[in-house]
Structures are given as C-alpha cells and as structure tokens.
C-alpha cells in the first residue's frame, strides 16, 4: 500500500513543493507576527504561491520524465497556466471583493439607523478571507521554488 502511495514522482514532488511553500508562508507569518499561525499551512494566498510551486514542480518533473513533446507534459503545462491565471486573476479579484464586503459590513454596523434585527444578522456573518489570490511576484516565487525543488529531487538527488 505505502509503495503505491509513494510511487508517483509527479504527485510526490508536487506535494513536497506545496508543503515547502506553505511552510515558508508559516515561518514568514511567525517572523512578522511573533506567533505561529498554523492556519497558514492550509491557507491560500501569500508569498510564495503554493499553487504555483505545485504546478511548477509537476511540469518540470513531467518534462524530465516524459519529454517536451509528450501529451502529459502538454496537459500539465496547460493545467499550470490555468492555475496561475486563476491565482493572479480570479482569486485575486475575489480577495479584493471580500475586502470591500468586509468594509461595507463595518459601515453598516456603525449606522445608528440599523435595526437590532439586521444588526444581529450582520454579526452572524463571519469576516471574509481577503488573502485568496496572488500578486505576480508571489506567483513567480512559487514557480521558481517549485522548479528548484523538482530539479533538486529529480536531477540532484535522483528521487524520481
């Protein structure tokens, strides 16, 4: 069973890259805030992009395993472009929308004309997560990290 789980280098190197990127974000959060925010280990957004590290590492590994002309490399490259576009575009915009909604909620709660019933309803709505997407430099850092980890695993330590 364990042999089957660890037999796919695309998955193994991809997950390792994702895990290292999330660990870097957690350590950065600790340095900035002086407390461990373990939520960072599963959170989206931030530096470096774990999504980009993941896809960068599996694309590099597919290239080394199957070659540039292989259908697997082509599909993973296209998949990687979609993930990166989503991280910088759609999820970034969703994070900005969440920020605007949080501000609107604060303004509504400060309104003295707000009825108690509506105030109670607003207070039940949790603050929205604003760190959903990535800036281009966070995506680039994630890609570089992922490719570096895949290079080390595949070409230096011959783990694949």
N, C-alpha and C positions, 0 to 999 in steps of 0.2 A: 504494500500500500504506500509506504513512505517513498519507495523507489519511484513509483508512478508520479507522486506529487512533485518530486524534485527533478523529474527527468526532462522538463521542457525549459531550455535556456531562455526562450523569449519571455516566458512568464517569470522565471526566477530572476533574471536580470532586470526586467521591468519592475517587479515588486521591490527588489532591492533598491533601485533608483528612487522609486516613490517613497520608500521608507526613509532613505537617507535625506531626501529633500524635506520630508515632514519633520525629521529630527533636527535638521538645520533651522527650520522655522521655529521649532520649540525652543531651541537654545537661544536663538536671536530674541525671542519673546522674553526669555528669562533675563538676558543681559539688559534689555530695555526696561523691564518692569520689576526686576529683582524678585520675582516669584515664578514658580513653574505653572504654566497654563497648559495642562495636559490636553485640553481641547484642541490645541494647535496640532496635535498628532493626527487628527482626522479632519481638521478644518480646511476649507477651500480658501483660495486667495493667499497673498503674501509672497515673500521672497525666500527661496526661489519657487517657481511654479512646479509643483509635484506632478501635475498633469503633463507638463512639457518634458520633465525629466523622464517620466514613464514612457511617453511615446518616442522621445529621442533615443532612449536606450533600446527599445524594441526595434525601431527602424534600423539602427546601426547593427544590431545583432542579426536581424534578417538579412541585411546586406552581406555581412560576413559569412553567414551560414549558407545562403541560397543564391547570392549574386545580385547584381543590379538589375538584370533582365527578368528575374523571377516574378511570377504573379504575387507571391507572398510579400515580397519587398514593395511591389507597386501598391497593393491593397493597404499595407501598413503605412506607407508614405501618405496616401490619400487620407486614411483614417487620422494620421497625425496632424495633417493640415486642418481637418475639420475640428479636432480637439483644440488646437491652438487658436483657430479663428473664434471658436466658441468662448475660450478663456478670455481673449482680449476684446471680443465684441459683445456677444450676447450676455455673458455672465457679468462683464464689467458694467454694462448698462443696467442690468438687474440690481447690482450693488448700489449704483447711483440712485436708482428708483427707490430702493429700500431706505437710503439716507434721506431722501425727500419725504417719504411717507413718515419716517420717524420724527422729522421736524414738524410736519403737519399735525401729527398726533400731539406733540408738546404744545403747539399753538392752540389747538382745540381744547386741551385740558386747562390751559391758562385763561380761557374765555369765561368771564363771570356769568354770562348768559346761558352757559351749558347746563342742561338739566341733570339732576342726580342720576337718573336712569341712563342717560347717554354717557355720562362720566364713568359710571360703573362698567358699561360695555367697553369703553375705550381702555380702561385699566385692565381689562381681561386680555387685551391683545398684547402679546409679547413684543418687545423691541425686535425689529427685523435685523438680520445679519447683513452688514454692509460690505463685508470683505469677501465677495464672491468671485470676482474676476481678477485679472492681472494686467499690469502695465507691461508694455513691450520689453522693458529691461528685466522684469521678473520672468517673463517667458523665455527670453534669451538665456538668462542664468540657468533656468531649468533645463533647457535644451543642452547647453554646454555641460552641465552636471551629468545629465543622462548619458550623453555620448561618452563623456570621460569615464563614467562607471562601466559602461558597456565595453569600452576599449580596454580598461584595466581587467575586467572579467574575462573577456574573450582573447585579447592579444597578449596581455602581460602574464596573467595567472592561469590562462588556459582552462578556465572553469566551464566553458561551453563546449 
